[in-house]
Amino acid sequence: MDTERASGYRYSQRAYLVQLRREGAGTVLVDPIALGGRLDPLVEALDGTEWVLHAASQDLPCLAELGLRPSVLFDTELAGRLAGFERVALGTLVERLLGYRLEKGHGAADWSRRPLPADWLNYAALDVELLVELRDVLEQELKRQGKLEWALEEFEAARTAPLPRPRAEPWRRTSGIHRIRSPRQLAAVRALWEARDALARERDIAPGRVLPDSALVEAAVRNPADEAALSALPVFRGRAQRRMVGVWLGALQRAAALPRTELPEPSQQHDGPPPANRWADKDPAAAARLAAARTALTAVAEANTLPVENLLLPDLVRRTCWQPPTDISPEGVAAALREGGARNWQITLTADVLSTALAQQPT
């Protein structure tokens, strides 16, 4: 199974096409838009079957919106990572393991377009043409390496993972925000971002197509006094932006009127440890623990031909090193890792070396 969305064109991340291939049934392309999202017969037909997806975390949320949820999952991208392949794009794995080269060219297309051109449909069908065969080869490779049980744990974790939580301050990811020098300018970026986001959501248009990030930052830096000054800025000179100039100026004026107590902090507040490059100053002991942990985990990953980020999530490593469990014995570390969401195979490989790393002292 695979989906095609319209990222870069639409605000939503809904599926505009669902591709399925099943042994004995061939390939089917389903238009959930034309069906109004009513896919009950498909839900029933797929119930209890194993789904094969590539990079499943990208597709599962929009499939869930359609009522499509797998009972069993096999993720070919994740399988490729665990098998130690350095490049795990679908086309790369298919060419390396099956000897076929997939035709590419429409991955970034506007899949909300109707009708969809025939060559786009062919492209979409190719994405599931060889997934079952790829799955079988990867399963055999994982068995050969003794990693199949690891993979099954990872697939189940991906299948049951909750939807990502919304970011606390998504406007801080505005491209070019590093140019901003004051809390008042940050407030202007935030106000413009929120106005743009509301328009994009209402119109179901990608925010960057309503107004690019560069324009938000430029307006915040220049702080135009009136509509004429705003309309003189790059991007805002266009016909579409001239029609919306009142919306953008209103956002800037709201930011300018905020009391100091309501201005955003210069940097985002984190619920976890600070950036690792500051640990040496803030907590030398934690920095020593993290350095030791990274060295040890890299060695374990290399010995098992794994990406170190798949051996153990970097965020979990940082949190564990910043605030270790009271009991840093292997058993105590294993309990802390399990509470942090680590899988059994990860704990088995890492608890001992992390226990040693957590006892490290600064030199």
Residue frames relative to the residue before (quaternion, step in Angstrom):
aa qw qx qy qz dx dy dz
M 1.0000 0.0000 0.0000 0.0000 0.00 0.00 0.00
D 0.0284 0.7658 -0.6419 0.0270 3.53 -1.23 0.61
T 0.1922 -0.7572 0.6042 0.1570 3.56 -1.29 0.20
E 0.2001 -0.7209 0.6398 0.1757 3.51 -1.34 0.28
R 0.1455 -0.7770 0.6097 0.0580 3.52 -0.88 1.05
A 0.4230 -0.6908 0.5172 0.2765 3.58 -1.23 -0.18
S 0.0857 0.8172 -0.5593 0.1097 3.56 0.94 0.93
G 0.7484 0.3313 -0.2732 0.5055 3.53 -0.92 0.92
Y 0.7430 0.3214 -0.2031 0.5508 3.57 1.28 -0.26
R 0.7971 0.2153 -0.0907 0.5568 3.58 0.98 -0.86
Y 0.5598 -0.6033 0.4517 0.3444 3.55 -1.22 0.54
S 0.7071 0.4574 -0.2643 0.4700 3.55 0.91 -0.92
Q 0.3607 -0.6973 0.5726 0.2364 3.52 -1.34 0.34
R 0.2613 0.7919 -0.5117 0.2068 3.58 1.14 0.58
A 0.5091 -0.6210 0.4995 0.3253 3.55 -1.26 0.42
Y 0.1917 -0.7826 0.5839 0.0990 3.56 -0.83 1.01
L 0.7680 0.0704 -0.0870 0.6306 3.56 1.30 -0.08
V 0.1152 -0.7594 0.6365 0.0703 3.56 -1.09 0.80
Q 0.1439 -0.7934 0.5891 0.0523 3.56 -0.77 1.08
L 0.0118 -0.7936 0.6079 -0.0236 3.55 -0.94 0.95
R 0.0108 -0.7546 0.6552 0.0335 3.52 -1.19 0.65
R 0.0014 -0.8025 0.5942 -0.0544 3.53 -0.80 1.03
E 0.5215 -0.6391 0.4590 0.3301 3.55 -0.91 0.90
G 0.7944 0.2573 -0.2196 0.5044 3.54 -0.83 1.04
A 0.7516 0.3514 -0.2036 0.5197 3.58 1.24 -0.26
G 0.4374 -0.7037 0.4613 0.3173 3.60 1.19 -0.37
T 0.6458 -0.5194 0.4070 0.3841 3.54 -1.31 -0.41
V 0.0844 -0.7821 0.6173 0.0105 3.55 -0.99 0.92
L 0.1556 -0.7549 0.6306 0.0905 3.56 -1.01 0.87
V 0.1309 -0.8144 0.5650 0.0170 3.56 -0.63 1.19
D 0.2316 -0.7572 0.5987 0.1210 3.56 -0.93 0.98
P 0.2173 -0.8171 0.5167 0.1350 3.63 -0.08 1.21
I 0.5739 0.5847 -0.3880 0.4221 3.60 1.18 -0.43
A 0.6790 0.4847 -0.2889 0.4697 3.58 0.86 -0.96
L 0.7042 0.4491 -0.2541 0.4878 3.57 1.12 -0.68
G 0.4384 -0.7190 0.4451 0.3045 3.57 1.26 0.04
G 0.6361 -0.5545 0.3231 0.4283 3.55 1.18 0.55
R 0.5313 0.6275 -0.4136 0.3910 3.61 1.26 0.08
L 0.1178 0.8279 -0.5272 0.1507 3.54 0.05 1.34
D 0.1759 0.8403 -0.5016 0.1065 3.61 1.15 0.50
P 0.6589 0.4931 -0.3489 0.4483 3.67 0.82 -0.75
L 0.6458 0.5092 -0.3200 0.4704 3.58 1.06 -0.72
V 0.6037 0.5498 -0.3468 0.4615 3.58 1.03 -0.80
E 0.6782 0.4941 -0.2876 0.4617 3.57 0.91 -0.94
A 0.6695 0.5163 -0.3049 0.4385 3.59 0.94 -0.90
L 0.7342 0.4278 -0.2328 0.4731 3.59 1.05 -0.72
D 0.4421 0.7230 -0.4476 0.2855 3.57 1.25 -0.21
G 0.8370 0.2067 -0.1674 0.4782 3.55 -0.89 0.97
T 0.6022 0.5632 -0.3699 0.4281 3.59 1.22 -0.05
E 0.5004 -0.6060 0.5125 0.3459 3.55 -1.27 0.38
W 0.2357 -0.7492 0.6035 0.1374 3.56 -0.97 0.91
V 0.1691 -0.7500 0.6316 0.0998 3.55 -1.04 0.83
L 0.0783 0.7843 -0.6077 0.0966 3.55 -0.65 1.18
H 0.3134 -0.7053 0.5949 0.2245 3.54 -1.27 0.37
A 0.8028 -0.0148 -0.0668 0.5923 3.60 -0.55 1.21
A 0.0607 -0.8778 0.4748 0.0183 3.53 0.80 1.13
S 0.6084 0.5882 -0.3673 0.3859 3.61 0.99 -0.72
Q 0.6270 0.5324 -0.3424 0.4540 3.60 1.17 -0.44
D 0.7578 0.4085 -0.1971 0.4692 3.58 1.07 -0.72
L 0.5976 0.6257 -0.3726 0.3354 3.58 0.99 -0.75
P 0.6521 0.5179 -0.3624 0.4186 3.68 0.83 -0.71
C 0.7112 0.4307 -0.2886 0.4749 3.62 0.83 -0.86
L 0.5998 0.5298 -0.3685 0.4731 3.61 1.15 -0.44
A 0.6259 0.5386 -0.3358 0.4533 3.58 1.03 -0.77
E 0.5939 0.5679 -0.3617 0.4405 3.60 1.08 -0.65
L 0.7039 0.4342 -0.2435 0.5067 3.56 1.19 -0.60
G 0.5680 -0.6113 0.3757 0.4032 3.58 1.28 0.09
L 0.5491 0.6097 -0.3839 0.4235 3.56 1.31 0.22
R 0.1325 0.7833 -0.5888 0.1493 3.56 -0.49 1.26
P 0.4031 -0.7484 0.4667 0.2443 3.59 -0.71 0.99
S 0.4077 -0.6660 0.5657 0.2651 3.52 -1.25 0.57
V 0.7672 0.0519 -0.0018 0.6393 3.56 1.16 -0.76
L 0.1429 -0.8135 0.5626 0.0354 3.57 -0.95 0.88
F 0.0273 -0.7288 0.6821 0.0536 3.52 -1.27 0.65
D 0.1367 -0.8017 0.5811 0.0307 3.58 -0.56 1.22
T 0.3230 -0.7920 0.4856 0.1806 3.58 -0.37 1.22
E 0.6129 0.5257 -0.3710 0.4587 3.62 1.07 -0.53
L 0.6693 0.4891 -0.2907 0.4778 3.56 0.90 -0.94
A 0.6189 0.5338 -0.3396 0.4656 3.58 1.04 -0.74
G 0.6500 0.5188 -0.3146 0.4575 3.58 0.98 -0.83
R 0.6351 0.5219 -0.3295 0.4644 3.58 1.01 -0.77
L 0.6937 0.4750 -0.2812 0.4626 3.57 0.84 -0.97
A 0.6555 0.4982 -0.3131 0.4734 3.57 1.15 -0.56
G 0.5641 -0.6597 0.3524 0.3499 3.58 1.28 0.00
F 0.4205 0.6847 -0.4957 0.3295 3.61 1.18 0.32
E 0.4401 -0.7217 0.4703 0.2533 3.57 -0.79 1.01
R 0.7671 0.2314 -0.1304 0.5840 3.60 1.05 -0.73
V 0.0492 -0.8523 0.5193 -0.0391 3.56 -0.52 1.21
A 0.2910 0.7287 -0.5568 0.2726 3.60 1.12 0.53
L 0.6346 -0.5657 0.3566 0.3874 3.58 -1.06 0.69
G 0.6835 0.4956 -0.2991 0.4447 3.57 0.80 -0.97
T 0.6450 0.5318 -0.3146 0.4496 3.56 1.02 -0.82
L 0.6850 0.4747 -0.2898 0.4706 3.58 0.88 -0.92
V 0.6370 0.5260 -0.3346 0.4535 3.59 0.97 -0.81
E 0.6769 0.4866 -0.3008 0.4631 3.58 0.91 -0.89
R 0.6985 0.4824 -0.2850 0.4452 3.58 0.90 -0.89
L 0.7923 0.3572 -0.1662 0.4659 3.57 0.83 -0.98
L 0.7857 0.3033 -0.1577 0.5156 3.59 1.11 -0.62
G 0.4566 -0.7269 0.4217 0.2921 3.57 1.25 -0.27
Y 0.5958 0.5349 -0.3805 0.4628 3.60 1.22 0.36
R 0.2583 -0.7379 0.5989 0.1732 3.55 -1.18 0.56
L 0.3089 -0.7714 0.5318 0.1635 3.58 -0.60 1.15
E 0.4366 -0.6693 0.5329 0.2782 3.56 -1.00 0.83
K 0.1091 -0.8015 0.5871 0.0323 3.57 -0.88 0.96
G 0.3582 0.7764 -0.4925 0.1621 3.53 -1.29 -0.01
H 0.7852 0.3142 -0.1786 0.5028 3.63 1.13 -0.33
G 0.2988 0.8008 -0.4848 0.1853 3.60 1.20 0.30
A 0.7558 0.3516 -0.1959 0.5165 3.59 1.05 -0.73
A 0.3607 0.7602 -0.4723 0.2627 3.58 1.22 0.39
D 0.5298 -0.5925 0.4981 0.3467 3.55 -1.34 0.26
W 0.1520 -0.8402 0.5174 0.0572 3.57 0.04 1.30
S 0.5412 0.5848 -0.4259 0.4286 3.60 1.22 0.11
R 0.4754 0.6793 -0.4294 0.3580 3.58 1.28 -0.18
R 0.0077 -0.7800 0.6257 0.0042 3.55 -1.09 0.74
P 0.5242 -0.2668 -0.8051 0.0765 1.54 -1.73 1.79
L 0.5093 -0.6266 0.4877 0.3318 3.58 -1.21 0.46
P 0.4938 -0.6717 0.4594 0.3066 3.60 -0.86 0.92
A 0.6343 -0.5689 0.3735 0.3668 3.56 -1.14 0.66
D 0.6716 0.4925 -0.3247 0.4484 3.62 0.92 -0.79
W 0.5912 0.5391 -0.3703 0.4720 3.60 1.15 -0.47
L 0.6533 0.5140 -0.3126 0.4596 3.57 0.96 -0.85
N 0.6251 0.5238 -0.3325 0.4736 3.58 1.03 -0.75
Y 0.6318 0.5333 -0.3152 0.4660 3.56 0.98 -0.89
A 0.6739 0.4990 -0.2977 0.4564 3.59 0.88 -0.96
A 0.6544 0.5207 -0.3187 0.4462 3.58 0.98 -0.85
L 0.6247 0.5614 -0.3434 0.4203 3.58 1.03 -0.73
D 0.6027 0.5907 -0.3626 0.3955 3.59 1.10 -0.58
V 0.7513 0.3138 -0.2188 0.5378 3.61 1.18 -0.35
E 0.4020 0.7608 -0.4459 0.2464 3.59 1.28 -0.17
L 0.8271 0.2041 -0.0627 0.5199 3.57 0.88 -0.94
L 0.3470 0.7740 -0.4825 0.2183 3.60 1.22 0.22
V 0.6536 0.5069 -0.3346 0.4515 3.62 0.93 -0.79
E 0.6549 0.4994 -0.3119 0.4737 3.59 0.96 -0.84
L 0.6394 0.5164 -0.3208 0.4707 3.58 1.00 -0.81
R 0.6202 0.5486 -0.3343 0.4501 3.56 0.99 -0.84
D 0.6816 0.5041 -0.2975 0.4391 3.59 0.86 -0.95
V 0.6540 0.5005 -0.3142 0.4723 3.59 0.99 -0.83
L 0.6659 0.4964 -0.3050 0.4660 3.59 0.94 -0.86
E 0.6151 0.5375 -0.3562 0.4537 3.59 1.01 -0.70
Q 0.6633 0.4973 -0.3099 0.4655 3.57 0.92 -0.85
E 0.6445 0.5132 -0.3240 0.4651 3.59 1.03 -0.78
L 0.6494 0.5048 -0.3179 0.4716 3.58 0.99 -0.78
K 0.6198 0.5249 -0.3395 0.4743 3.59 1.04 -0.71
R 0.6501 0.5344 -0.3162 0.4380 3.56 0.92 -0.94
Q 0.7316 0.4143 -0.2268 0.4916 3.57 1.02 -0.83
G 0.4776 -0.6812 0.4350 0.3445 3.58 1.25 -0.08
K 0.5583 0.6392 -0.3614 0.3862 3.58 1.18 0.49
L 0.3957 0.7491 -0.4769 0.2340 3.60 1.19 0.00
E 0.6501 0.5070 -0.3314 0.4588 3.60 0.92 -0.79
W 0.5922 0.5447 -0.3648 0.4685 3.59 1.08 -0.66
A 0.6770 0.5083 -0.2915 0.4454 3.55 0.86 -1.03
L 0.6460 0.5235 -0.3313 0.4459 3.59 0.92 -0.83
E 0.6233 0.5186 -0.3366 0.4787 3.59 1.07 -0.68
E 0.6678 0.5003 -0.3013 0.4614 3.57 0.95 -0.88
F 0.6403 0.5236 -0.3312 0.4541 3.58 0.96 -0.81
E 0.6689 0.4916 -0.3068 0.4656 3.56 0.93 -0.86
A 0.6217 0.5268 -0.3412 0.4686 3.60 1.04 -0.71
A 0.6556 0.4953 -0.3104 0.4781 3.60 0.98 -0.82
R 0.6509 0.5348 -0.3192 0.4341 3.58 0.96 -0.84
T 0.7819 0.3501 -0.1594 0.4905 3.56 0.93 -0.92
A 0.4032 0.7322 -0.4745 0.2761 3.60 1.24 0.03
P 0.4580 -0.6624 0.5063 0.3085 3.61 -0.98 0.74
L 0.6160 -0.5279 0.4187 0.4081 3.54 -1.24 0.36
P 0.5722 -0.5997 0.4203 0.3691 3.61 -1.02 0.71
R 0.4625 -0.6701 0.5039 0.2883 3.55 -1.02 0.80
P 0.5407 -0.6041 0.4566 0.3664 3.61 -1.01 0.67
R 0.5293 -0.6245 0.4670 0.3344 3.57 -1.07 0.71
A 0.5566 -0.6326 0.4262 0.3291 3.55 -1.04 0.80
E 0.8002 0.0416 0.0084 0.5983 3.59 0.90 -0.88
P 0.1064 -0.8558 0.5020 0.0656 3.61 0.46 1.14
W 0.5718 0.6102 -0.3820 0.3934 3.60 1.13 -0.50
R 0.5861 0.5929 -0.3792 0.4015 3.60 1.14 -0.43
R 0.6232 0.5324 -0.3463 0.4564 3.59 1.24 -0.20
T 0.3238 0.7503 -0.5063 0.2754 3.59 1.24 0.28
S 0.4473 -0.7006 0.4884 0.2657 3.56 -0.74 1.04
G 0.7932 0.2760 -0.2231 0.4948 3.58 -0.87 0.98
I 0.4181 0.7345 -0.4598 0.2726 3.60 1.25 0.03
H 0.5088 0.6466 -0.4235 0.3791 3.60 1.24 -0.27
R 0.5840 0.5836 -0.3696 0.4263 3.63 1.23 -0.34
I 0.5916 0.6012 -0.3591 0.3995 3.56 1.21 -0.44
R 0.2038 -0.8384 0.5030 0.0506 3.56 -0.77 1.08
S 0.8014 0.2439 -0.1253 0.5316 3.64 1.10 -0.32
P 0.6277 -0.5361 0.4016 0.3966 3.60 -1.20 0.43
R 0.6210 0.5421 -0.3494 0.4454 3.60 1.04 -0.69
Q 0.6561 0.4825 -0.3114 0.4897 3.59 0.99 -0.75
L 0.6065 0.5384 -0.3524 0.4670 3.58 1.06 -0.69
A 0.6325 0.5264 -0.3286 0.4636 3.58 1.01 -0.80
A 0.6360 0.5239 -0.3292 0.4612 3.58 1.05 -0.73
V 0.6332 0.5107 -0.3297 0.4791 3.59 0.98 -0.82
R 0.6562 0.5202 -0.3109 0.4496 3.56 0.90 -0.92
A 0.6761 0.4953 -0.3021 0.4542 3.60 0.86 -0.92
L 0.6575 0.4924 -0.3071 0.4805 3.58 0.96 -0.85
W 0.6386 0.5299 -0.3257 0.4531 3.59 0.96 -0.88
E 0.6821 0.4889 -0.2928 0.4583 3.59 0.89 -0.91
A 0.6350 0.5109 -0.3323 0.4746 3.60 1.03 -0.74
R 0.6539 0.5053 -0.3056 0.4730 3.58 0.98 -0.86
D 0.6581 0.5248 -0.3166 0.4373 3.57 0.92 -0.90
A 0.6391 0.5229 -0.3261 0.4602 3.59 1.00 -0.81
L 0.6592 0.4961 -0.3045 0.4761 3.59 0.96 -0.83
A 0.6593 0.5174 -0.3087 0.4497 3.57 0.91 -0.93
R 0.6613 0.4984 -0.3138 0.4646 3.57 0.93 -0.87
E 0.6544 0.5257 -0.3129 0.4443 3.58 0.92 -0.90
R 0.7653 0.3673 -0.1830 0.4959 3.58 0.96 -0.90
D 0.3155 -0.7533 0.4960 0.2949 3.60 1.31 -0.25
I 0.4284 0.6399 -0.4955 0.4019 3.52 0.78 1.18
A 0.5495 -0.5911 0.4625 0.3670 3.58 -1.04 0.69
P 0.5625 -0.6436 0.3896 0.3427 3.63 -0.79 0.95
G 0.6554 0.5355 -0.3214 0.4247 3.58 0.95 -0.81
R 0.6489 0.4941 -0.3217 0.4809 3.58 1.23 -0.37
V 0.5813 0.5315 -0.3774 0.4870 3.56 1.27 -0.23
L 0.7489 -0.1862 0.1668 0.6137 3.56 0.93 -0.98
P 0.4006 -0.7386 0.4781 0.2557 3.63 -0.65 1.00
D 0.6520 -0.5252 0.3808 0.3925 3.56 -1.20 0.52
S 0.6226 0.5678 -0.3503 0.4088 3.57 0.96 -0.83
A 0.6491 0.5150 -0.3210 0.4588 3.60 1.07 -0.70
L 0.6061 0.5474 -0.3580 0.4526 3.59 1.05 -0.70
V 0.6921 0.4766 -0.2770 0.4660 3.55 0.85 -1.01
E 0.6461 0.5273 -0.3274 0.4443 3.60 0.91 -0.86
A 0.6692 0.4906 -0.3057 0.4669 3.59 0.91 -0.86
A 0.6469 0.5154 -0.3252 0.4583 3.60 1.02 -0.76
V 0.6669 0.4963 -0.2981 0.4692 3.59 1.01 -0.80
R 0.7293 0.4468 -0.2445 0.4568 3.58 0.87 -0.97
N 0.1399 -0.8320 0.5224 0.1234 3.59 1.14 -0.64
P 0.0015 -0.8385 0.5448 -0.0102 3.64 0.60 1.06
A 0.4705 -0.7206 0.4482 0.2419 3.56 -0.99 0.89
D 0.8157 0.0524 0.0036 0.5761 3.59 1.05 -0.60
E 0.7424 -0.4172 0.2822 0.4419 3.58 -1.33 0.06
A 0.6324 0.5412 -0.3404 0.4375 3.58 1.00 -0.77
A 0.6745 0.4859 -0.2946 0.4714 3.57 0.94 -0.89
L 0.6459 0.5079 -0.3250 0.4682 3.59 1.01 -0.74
S 0.6744 0.5063 -0.2926 0.4509 3.58 0.95 -0.89
A 0.6225 0.5508 -0.3414 0.4388 3.59 1.20 -0.37
L 0.5706 0.6024 -0.3838 0.4053 3.60 1.25 -0.30
P 0.6195 -0.5267 0.4125 0.4107 3.59 -1.17 0.49
V 0.7744 0.2784 -0.2864 0.4906 3.56 -1.18 0.78
F 0.7085 0.4516 -0.2727 0.4687 3.60 0.80 -0.95
R 0.5603 0.6134 -0.3881 0.3990 3.59 1.24 -0.22
G 0.5579 0.6425 -0.3835 0.3588 3.58 1.18 -0.48
R 0.6628 -0.5327 0.3528 0.3905 3.54 -1.24 0.56
A 0.6661 0.5109 -0.3180 0.4406 3.59 0.86 -0.93
Q 0.6974 0.4664 -0.2819 0.4654 3.59 0.93 -0.85
R 0.5932 0.5573 -0.3793 0.4401 3.58 1.08 -0.55
R 0.6369 0.5232 -0.3312 0.4593 3.57 1.08 -0.66
M 0.7414 0.3934 -0.2065 0.5028 3.57 1.16 -0.63
V 0.3468 0.7895 -0.4717 0.1842 3.58 1.24 0.02
G 0.6211 0.5564 -0.3433 0.4322 3.59 1.07 -0.69
V 0.6256 0.5356 -0.3316 0.4602 3.58 1.07 -0.74
W 0.7035 0.4622 -0.2762 0.4638 3.57 0.85 -0.98
L 0.6536 0.4956 -0.3274 0.4691 3.60 0.95 -0.78
G 0.6188 0.5477 -0.3448 0.4452 3.58 1.03 -0.73
A 0.6369 0.5194 -0.3264 0.4669 3.57 1.02 -0.78
L 0.6556 0.5077 -0.3100 0.4650 3.59 0.94 -0.87
Q 0.6670 0.5029 -0.3080 0.4553 3.57 0.96 -0.81
R 0.6234 0.5246 -0.3471 0.4645 3.60 1.05 -0.68
A 0.6474 0.5078 -0.3194 0.4701 3.57 1.00 -0.77
A 0.6625 0.5188 -0.3073 0.4444 3.57 0.96 -0.85
A 0.7010 0.4762 -0.2660 0.4594 3.60 1.13 -0.64
L 0.4808 0.6882 -0.4409 0.3174 3.61 1.20 -0.16
P 0.4425 -0.6465 0.5316 0.3219 3.61 -1.04 0.65
R 0.6795 -0.5117 0.3380 0.4027 3.56 -1.20 0.52
T 0.6427 0.5598 -0.3296 0.4062 3.57 1.00 -0.79
E 0.7193 0.4265 -0.2445 0.4908 3.60 1.19 -0.42
L 0.4649 0.6609 -0.4615 0.3661 3.59 1.24 0.18
P 0.5357 -0.6349 0.4383 0.3432 3.62 -1.04 0.66
E 0.5621 -0.5745 0.4744 0.3591 3.52 -1.24 0.51
P 0.6234 -0.5646 0.3791 0.3858 3.62 -1.11 0.59
S 0.7926 0.0973 -0.0632 0.5986 3.60 1.07 -0.65
Q 0.6097 -0.5917 0.3984 0.3457 3.52 -1.20 0.60
Q 0.4203 -0.6837 0.5379 0.2581 3.54 -1.09 0.77
H 0.2165 -0.7920 0.5618 0.1015 3.58 -0.83 1.00
D 0.3825 -0.7123 0.5347 0.2459 3.55 -1.14 0.65
G 0.6936 0.4165 -0.2679 0.5232 3.55 1.30 0.03
P 0.7672 -0.3293 0.2493 0.4907 3.56 -1.21 -0.43
P 0.5929 -0.5603 0.4264 0.3908 3.60 -1.21 0.36
P 0.6936 -0.4329 0.3361 0.4675 3.61 -1.24 0.14
A 0.5832 -0.6472 0.3689 0.3239 3.55 -0.92 0.97
N 0.6262 0.5576 -0.3557 0.4129 3.62 1.08 -0.59
R 0.6670 0.4731 -0.3125 0.4833 3.63 1.25 -0.11
W 0.4697 0.7204 -0.4325 0.2710 3.56 1.22 -0.21
A 0.6115 0.5806 -0.3673 0.3925 3.60 0.93 -0.79
D 0.6990 0.4409 -0.2656 0.4965 3.60 1.07 -0.74
K 0.7257 0.4618 -0.2538 0.4424 3.57 0.88 -0.95
D 0.7986 -0.0618 0.1004 0.5902 3.58 0.94 -0.90
P 0.2383 -0.8161 0.5090 0.1347 3.63 0.08 1.24
A 0.6226 0.5407 -0.3529 0.4422 3.61 1.03 -0.66
A 0.6505 0.4997 -0.3126 0.4791 3.59 1.00 -0.81
A 0.6252 0.5357 -0.3332 0.4595 3.58 1.02 -0.77
A 0.6496 0.5075 -0.3153 0.4702 3.57 1.00 -0.81
R 0.6401 0.5204 -0.3246 0.4628 3.58 0.99 -0.82
L 0.6708 0.5035 -0.3012 0.4536 3.58 0.91 -0.93
A 0.6428 0.5190 -0.3288 0.4575 3.59 0.93 -0.85
A 0.6673 0.4929 -0.3000 0.4709 3.58 0.94 -0.89
A 0.6510 0.5201 -0.3167 0.4532 3.57 0.98 -0.85
R 0.6600 0.5105 -0.3155 0.4519 3.58 0.89 -0.88
T 0.6487 0.5115 -0.3206 0.4634 3.58 0.94 -0.84
A 0.6854 0.4867 -0.2866 0.4596 3.57 0.89 -0.94
L 0.6818 0.4848 -0.2971 0.4602 3.60 0.90 -0.88
T 0.6055 0.5422 -0.3568 0.4605 3.58 1.05 -0.65
A 0.6502 0.5119 -0.3145 0.4651 3.58 0.97 -0.82
V 0.6535 0.5025 -0.3140 0.4710 3.60 0.97 -0.83
A 0.6513 0.5195 -0.3152 0.4544 3.57 0.96 -0.88
E 0.6699 0.4932 -0.3031 0.4648 3.58 0.90 -0.88
A 0.6467 0.5266 -0.3216 0.4483 3.59 0.99 -0.78
N 0.7554 0.3499 -0.1891 0.5208 3.58 1.16 -0.62
T 0.4063 -0.7356 0.4495 0.3029 3.59 1.33 0.25
L 0.4448 0.6621 -0.4602 0.3898 3.52 0.74 1.18
P 0.4798 -0.5805 0.5386 0.3778 3.59 -1.17 0.37
V 0.5153 -0.6707 0.4232 0.3248 3.59 -0.80 0.92
E 0.6320 0.5373 -0.3469 0.4377 3.63 1.09 -0.60
N 0.6560 0.4670 -0.3203 0.4991 3.60 1.22 -0.33
L 0.5506 0.5954 -0.3892 0.4368 3.56 1.23 -0.40
L 0.7576 -0.1650 0.1363 0.6167 3.57 1.00 -0.88
L 0.5230 -0.6566 0.4346 0.3263 3.58 -0.83 0.94
P 0.5148 -0.6675 0.4347 0.3170 3.62 -0.78 0.96
D 0.6342 0.5340 -0.3465 0.4388 3.60 0.99 -0.74
L 0.6462 0.5063 -0.3193 0.4734 3.60 1.02 -0.76
V 0.6171 0.5340 -0.3409 0.4668 3.59 1.04 -0.73
R 0.6695 0.4995 -0.3057 0.4570 3.59 0.87 -0.96
R 0.6722 0.4981 -0.3107 0.4512 3.59 0.85 -0.93
T 0.6628 0.5111 -0.3080 0.4523 3.57 0.96 -0.85
C 0.6874 0.4660 -0.2823 0.4802 3.60 1.01 -0.78
W 0.6446 0.5194 -0.3310 0.4529 3.60 1.04 -0.66
Q 0.7944 0.0457 -0.0024 0.6057 3.56 0.96 -0.86
P 0.1583 -0.8342 0.5215 0.0839 3.59 0.24 1.25
P 0.5709 -0.5578 0.4527 0.3975 3.59 -1.20 0.36
T 0.6394 -0.5277 0.3901 0.4008 3.56 -1.19 0.48
D 0.7393 0.2978 -0.1678 0.5802 3.53 1.05 -0.83
I 0.0832 -0.8277 0.5543 0.0255 3.59 -0.39 1.20
S 0.3263 0.7031 -0.5479 0.3145 3.55 1.12 0.59
P 0.6817 -0.4689 0.3361 0.4500 3.64 -1.17 0.28
E 0.6519 0.5132 -0.3184 0.4586 3.60 1.02 -0.77
G 0.6654 0.5010 -0.2990 0.4657 3.56 1.00 -0.83
V 0.6469 0.5030 -0.3102 0.4820 3.55 1.02 -0.82
A 0.6218 0.5403 -0.3414 0.4526 3.60 0.99 -0.79
A 0.6571 0.5052 -0.3140 0.4631 3.59 0.95 -0.84
A 0.6535 0.5090 -0.3130 0.4646 3.58 1.00 -0.82
L 0.6518 0.5060 -0.3181 0.4669 3.59 0.96 -0.82
R 0.6407 0.5200 -0.3304 0.4581 3.58 0.96 -0.83
E 0.6482 0.5074 -0.3157 0.4720 3.57 0.98 -0.82
G 0.6894 0.4778 -0.2701 0.4728 3.58 1.13 -0.64
G 0.6462 -0.5713 0.3060 0.4029 3.58 1.27 0.14
A 0.4293 0.6988 -0.4756 0.3181 3.61 1.21 0.09
R 0.4497 -0.6832 0.5109 0.2643 3.54 -1.14 0.70
N 0.6963 -0.4954 0.3178 0.4107 3.56 -1.24 0.43
W 0.6746 0.4970 -0.3149 0.4458 3.58 0.87 -0.89
Q 0.6291 0.5280 -0.3361 0.4609 3.58 1.06 -0.69
I 0.6521 0.5197 -0.3088 0.4575 3.55 0.97 -0.89
T 0.6363 0.5439 -0.3248 0.4402 3.55 0.97 -0.88
L 0.7209 0.4539 -0.2467 0.4619 3.57 0.96 -0.88
T 0.8119 0.3590 -0.1338 0.4404 3.59 1.00 -0.76
A 0.5361 0.6702 -0.4198 0.2953 3.62 1.05 -0.54
D 0.6707 0.5095 -0.3142 0.4381 3.59 0.88 -0.87
V 0.7133 0.4478 -0.2803 0.4606 3.59 0.78 -0.99
L 0.6319 0.5106 -0.3447 0.4702 3.59 1.07 -0.61
S 0.5949 0.5588 -0.3653 0.4477 3.58 1.04 -0.68
T 0.6610 0.4904 -0.2981 0.4835 3.58 0.98 -0.84
A 0.6630 0.5173 -0.3086 0.4445 3.58 0.94 -0.90
L 0.6654 0.5212 -0.3104 0.4350 3.59 1.00 -0.79
A 0.6403 0.4996 -0.3252 0.4845 3.57 1.25 -0.24
Q 0.4509 0.7089 -0.4376 0.3203 3.58 1.30 -0.10
Q 0.1863 -0.7735 0.5986 0.0934 3.55 -1.06 0.82
P 0.5607 -0.6056 0.4289 0.3672 3.61 -1.07 0.60
T 0.4018 -0.7176 0.5145 0.2426 3.58 -1.04 0.74
